[in-house]
Amino acid sequence: MRKVAIIGAGLMGHGIAQVLAVHGCTVTLMDVNEDILEQARENIRANLTLLAGYGLGHAGDIEPAIGRIASTSVLQTAVSGADLVIEAVLERLDIKQDLFKQLDTLCSPETILASNTSVISISEISRSAQYRDRIVGTHFWNPPYLIPLVEVIKGAETSDETVEMTFSFLKDMGKHPVKVWRDVPGFVGNRLQHSLWREALSIVEQGIADAATVDECVKFGFGLRLPVLGPLENVDMVGTDLTLNIHSYILRHLERSQEPSALLAEKVRHGELGFKTGKGYQDWTPEQIRASRERLQEYLIAVIKNKNDS
């Protein structure tokens, strides 16, 4: 698979296009908004320039990579002759279902159709399509050019061959793909992430600790272990017997609500939208927002450099 179409040129779409173009793919980036397409090209150039400045790539490779990315606002033009189509549009089931119904008729049955959804069922997304065996989930993480993980999700009717071909392709693209064999909402990564977030929000709502303290407990505590010690490896390290004893006591005290946090909903009603408005669970100045984003970017780049140097 060397010819790829990406539908949606926003935050995730242009980042995925960047990854594939750097690894030699011919990419067509499609969006109905011409301004977003133009901004996507500028963002890709800025990203590649930044990475080259840190020694992750060469300045001389930037324009050739960008040259492998074509842009169009016409869906049929984008997918013509594509070996793989990756959808990265709004996270709404109805929009995705309609798109995959169109892709099913525009693409040959051999073309793999992938969704970058982060939580929506692949089986639901493919419901209106005829060739559902070639529809698969490919959940990239933001930013896709810095975070290696891609979850490859098998829908109810996705063929094993589609999963294996997609997995192999992503590995060739320098990603770290994993296979998710059951199509459940949130897949693996977001089920884990939002389980943690639910408890974190609950702790603040119950007045156990403030938001800054919750974040400090993660960043300066068990969070330091997570890049090298996953939760199940940690279970085996401390012992399944100890884990059973702890869970026999603690689980009954953890948040079990199936509804979003009432405090979270209240903040949204009051327009306290976090970085977007400068106030959420904490107050944020423009300088603090910029510093937070830069810390994350520099950390991820350092991780990649360390991996490449080892």
C-alpha positions as CSV (number, residue, x, y, z in Angstrom):
1,M,0.0,0.0,0.0
2,R,1.8,3.1,-1.2
3,K,-1.1,5.3,-2.3
4,V,-3.2,6.7,0.5
5,A,-6.2,9.0,0.8
6,I,-6.9,10.8,4.0
7,I,-10.4,12.3,4.5
8,G,-10.3,15.3,6.8
9,A,-7.3,17.6,7.0
10,G,-7.8,18.9,10.6
11,L,-5.7,18.2,13.6
12,M,-5.4,14.4,13.1
13,G,-5.7,14.2,9.3
14,H,-2.8,16.4,8.4
15,G,-0.6,14.8,11.1
16,I,-1.3,11.3,9.7
17,A,-0.6,12.6,6.2
18,Q,2.7,13.9,7.4
19,V,3.7,10.5,8.9
20,L,2.9,8.6,5.7
21,A,4.5,11.1,3.3
22,V,7.7,11.1,5.4
23,H,7.8,7.3,4.9
24,G,7.5,7.6,1.1
25,C,3.7,7.2,0.5
26,T,1.9,9.2,-2.0
27,V,-0.9,10.9,-0.1
28,T,-4.0,12.8,-1.1
29,L,-5.4,14.9,1.7
30,M,-9.1,15.8,1.2
31,D,-11.3,18.3,3.0
32,V,-14.3,20.3,1.9
33,N,-12.8,23.4,3.5
34,E,-10.1,24.9,1.3
35,D,-8.8,27.1,4.2
36,I,-8.2,23.9,6.3
37,L,-6.3,22.3,3.4
38,E,-4.1,25.3,3.0
39,Q,-3.4,25.5,6.8
40,A,-2.7,21.8,6.8
41,R,0.2,22.2,4.4
42,E,1.6,25.0,6.5
43,N,1.3,23.0,9.7
44,I,3.0,20.0,8.1
45,R,5.9,22.2,7.0
46,A,6.2,23.7,10.5
47,N,6.1,20.3,12.2
48,L,8.8,18.9,9.9
49,T,11.0,22.0,10.4
50,L,10.6,21.7,14.2
51,L,11.5,18.0,14.1
52,A,14.5,18.7,11.9
53,G,15.7,21.3,14.4
54,Y,15.8,18.6,17.1
55,G,17.7,16.2,14.8
56,L,14.6,14.1,14.0
57,G,14.8,14.3,10.2
58,H,16.7,16.5,7.8
59,A,15.8,19.9,6.5
60,G,16.5,18.7,2.9
61,D,13.8,16.1,3.2
62,I,11.0,18.5,4.1
63,E,10.0,19.7,0.7
64,P,10.2,16.3,-0.9
65,A,7.8,14.9,1.8
66,I,5.4,17.8,1.3
67,G,5.6,17.2,-2.4
68,R,4.2,13.8,-1.9
69,I,1.0,15.3,-0.5
70,A,-1.7,16.4,-2.9
71,S,-4.8,18.3,-1.8
72,T,-8.4,18.2,-3.0
73,S,-11.9,19.1,-1.9
74,V,-13.5,16.4,-4.1
75,L,-13.9,13.0,-2.4
76,Q,-13.9,11.0,-5.6
77,T,-10.7,12.6,-6.7
78,A,-9.1,11.9,-3.4
79,V,-9.9,8.2,-3.3
80,S,-9.3,7.4,-7.0
81,G,-6.8,4.5,-7.2
82,A,-6.1,4.6,-3.4
83,D,-4.8,1.4,-1.8
84,L,-5.9,2.7,1.6
85,V,-8.4,5.4,2.7
86,I,-8.2,6.8,6.3
87,E,-11.1,8.7,7.6
88,A,-10.4,11.5,10.1
89,V,-13.6,13.6,10.1
90,L,-15.8,14.8,12.9
91,E,-16.4,12.3,15.7
92,R,-20.1,11.8,14.9
93,L,-21.5,8.5,14.0
94,D,-24.0,9.7,11.4
95,I,-21.2,11.6,9.5
96,K,-18.9,8.6,9.5
97,Q,-21.6,6.2,8.4
98,D,-22.6,8.4,5.5
99,L,-18.9,8.8,4.5
100,F,-18.2,5.1,4.5
101,K,-21.3,4.4,2.5
102,Q,-19.9,6.7,-0.1
103,L,-16.4,5.3,0.1
104,D,-17.9,1.8,-0.3
105,T,-19.2,2.7,-3.8
106,L,-16.3,4.9,-4.9
107,C,-13.4,2.5,-4.0
108,S,-12.7,-0.9,-5.4
109,P,-13.5,-3.8,-3.1
110,E,-9.7,-4.4,-2.6
111,T,-9.2,-0.9,-1.1
112,I,-8.9,-0.9,2.7
113,L,-11.1,1.6,4.4
114,A,-10.0,2.8,7.9
115,S,-11.5,5.0,10.5
116,N,-9.4,7.1,12.9
117,T,-12.3,7.3,15.4
118,S,-11.1,7.3,19.0
119,V,-14.2,5.7,20.6
120,I,-17.0,4.9,18.1
121,S,-17.7,1.3,17.2
122,I,-16.2,0.2,13.9
123,S,-19.1,-2.1,13.3
124,E,-21.5,0.8,13.7
125,I,-19.5,3.0,11.4
126,S,-19.5,0.3,8.7
127,R,-23.2,-0.7,9.0
128,S,-24.4,1.0,5.8
129,A,-21.5,-0.3,3.7
130,Q,-21.6,-3.5,1.5
131,Y,-18.0,-4.6,1.8
132,R,-17.6,-4.5,5.5
133,D,-14.8,-7.0,5.6
134,R,-12.4,-4.4,4.4
135,I,-13.3,-1.7,7.0
136,V,-11.0,-1.4,10.0
137,G,-10.2,1.0,12.8
138,T,-6.9,2.8,12.9
139,H,-6.9,4.9,16.0
140,F,-3.8,7.2,15.9
141,W,-3.0,9.3,19.0
142,N,-2.5,13.1,19.0
143,P,0.0,14.3,17.8
144,P,0.3,11.3,15.4
145,Y,3.8,12.3,14.3
146,L,5.1,12.1,17.9
147,I,3.1,9.4,19.6
148,P,3.9,5.9,18.0
149,L,0.8,4.0,19.1
150,V,-2.0,3.1,16.6
151,E,-4.8,0.8,17.7
152,V,-5.9,-1.5,14.8
153,I,-9.5,-2.5,15.6
154,K,-11.3,-5.4,14.1
155,G,-15.0,-4.7,13.5
156,A,-17.6,-7.5,13.7
157,E,-17.2,-8.3,10.0
158,T,-13.6,-7.1,9.4
159,S,-11.5,-9.9,7.9
160,D,-8.3,-11.1,9.6
161,E,-6.5,-10.3,6.3
162,T,-7.6,-6.7,6.5
163,V,-6.3,-6.4,10.1
164,E,-3.0,-8.1,9.3
165,M,-2.4,-6.0,6.1
166,T,-3.2,-2.8,8.0
167,F,-1.0,-3.8,11.0
168,S,2.0,-4.5,8.7
169,F,1.6,-1.3,6.8
170,L,1.6,0.8,9.9
171,K,4.6,-1.0,11.2
172,D,6.4,-0.2,7.9
173,M,5.4,3.5,8.5
174,G,7.4,3.6,11.7
175,K,4.3,3.3,14.0
176,H,3.7,1.0,16.9
177,P,0.5,-0.8,16.0
178,V,-1.4,-3.1,18.3
179,K,-4.3,-5.3,17.5
180,V,-7.7,-4.9,19.2
181,W,-9.7,-8.0,18.5
182,R,-13.1,-7.0,20.0
183,D,-14.8,-3.9,18.8
184,V,-15.9,-2.2,22.1
185,P,-16.4,1.6,22.7
186,G,-13.1,3.3,23.5
187,F,-11.1,0.2,22.4
188,V,-8.2,-0.2,24.8
189,G,-6.3,3.1,25.2
190,N,-9.3,5.4,25.8
191,R,-11.0,2.9,28.1
192,L,-7.9,3.0,30.3
193,Q,-7.5,6.8,29.9
194,H,-11.1,7.8,30.7
195,S,-11.3,5.3,33.6
196,L,-8.5,7.3,35.2
197,W,-10.1,10.6,34.2
198,R,-13.4,9.6,35.8
199,E,-11.7,8.9,39.1
200,A,-9.7,12.1,38.9
201,L,-12.8,14.2,38.2
202,S,-14.7,12.4,41.0
203,I,-11.9,13.1,43.5
204,V,-12.2,16.9,42.8
205,E,-16.0,16.8,42.9
206,Q,-16.0,15.1,46.3
207,G,-13.6,17.6,47.7
208,I,-10.9,15.0,48.4
209,A,-8.2,17.1,46.7
210,D,-8.0,20.0,44.3
211,A,-7.2,19.6,40.6
212,A,-3.5,20.6,40.9
213,T,-3.0,17.9,43.6
214,V,-4.6,15.2,41.5
215,D,-2.3,16.0,38.6
216,E,0.8,16.1,40.9
217,C,-0.1,12.7,42.3
218,V,0.0,11.3,38.7
219,K,3.0,13.3,37.4
220,F,5.2,12.8,40.4
221,G,4.0,9.4,41.4
222,F,2.8,6.3,39.5
223,G,2.8,8.3,36.2
224,L,6.6,8.2,36.2
225,R,6.5,4.4,35.9
226,L,4.0,4.2,33.1
227,P,6.3,4.7,30.1
228,V,8.3,1.6,31.2
229,L,5.9,-0.4,33.4
230,G,2.4,-1.0,32.1
231,P,-0.4,-1.7,34.6
232,L,-0.5,-5.5,34.1
233,E,3.3,-5.8,34.2
234,N,3.1,-3.9,37.5
235,V,0.5,-6.3,38.8
236,D,2.9,-9.2,38.1
237,M,5.8,-7.2,39.7
238,V,4.0,-6.6,43.0
239,G,2.2,-10.0,42.8
240,T,-1.3,-11.0,41.9
241,D,-2.0,-12.0,45.5
242,L,-1.2,-8.5,46.8
243,T,-3.3,-7.0,43.9
244,L,-6.2,-9.2,44.9
245,N,-6.0,-8.1,48.5
246,I,-5.9,-4.4,47.6
247,H,-8.8,-4.7,45.1
248,S,-10.9,-6.6,47.7
249,Y,-10.8,-3.4,49.8
250,I,-10.4,-0.4,47.4
251,L,-12.7,-1.2,44.4
252,R,-15.9,-0.6,46.4
253,H,-14.7,2.9,47.1
254,L,-13.9,4.0,43.5
255,E,-16.2,6.0,41.2
256,R,-18.7,3.8,39.4
257,S,-21.0,6.4,37.8
258,Q,-22.1,5.7,34.3
259,E,-22.9,9.4,33.8
260,P,-20.4,12.3,33.2
261,S,-19.3,14.2,36.3
262,A,-21.9,16.7,37.5
263,L,-19.1,19.2,38.2
264,L,-17.7,18.7,34.7
265,A,-21.2,19.4,33.2
266,E,-21.5,22.5,35.3
267,K,-18.2,23.9,34.1
268,V,-19.2,23.3,30.5
269,R,-22.6,25.1,31.2
270,H,-20.7,28.1,32.6
271,G,-18.3,28.3,29.7
272,E,-15.3,27.1,31.7
273,L,-13.8,25.1,28.8
274,G,-10.2,24.8,29.9
275,F,-7.5,26.1,27.6
276,K,-10.2,27.4,25.2
277,T,-11.4,30.0,27.7
278,G,-8.6,30.2,30.2
279,K,-10.6,28.6,32.9
280,G,-11.5,25.0,33.6
281,Y,-10.5,23.0,36.7
282,Q,-7.8,25.5,37.0
283,D,-7.2,29.1,35.7
284,W,-4.8,29.4,32.8
285,T,-3.0,32.5,31.4
286,P,-1.9,32.5,27.7
287,E,1.6,32.0,28.9
288,Q,0.7,29.0,31.0
289,I,-1.2,27.4,28.2
290,R,1.8,27.9,25.8
291,A,4.2,26.5,28.4
292,S,2.0,23.4,28.9
293,R,1.9,22.7,25.2
294,E,5.6,23.2,24.9
295,R,6.4,21.0,27.8
296,L,4.4,18.1,26.3
297,Q,6.0,18.6,22.8
298,E,9.5,18.8,24.2
299,Y,8.9,15.7,26.4
300,L,7.6,13.6,23.5
301,I,10.5,14.7,21.2
302,A,13.0,13.8,24.0
303,V,11.4,10.3,24.2
304,I,11.7,9.8,20.5
305,K,15.3,11.0,20.4
306,N,16.2,8.7,23.3
307,K,14.6,5.8,21.5
308,N,16.3,6.5,18.3
309,D,19.7,6.9,20.0
310,S,19.4,3.6,22.0
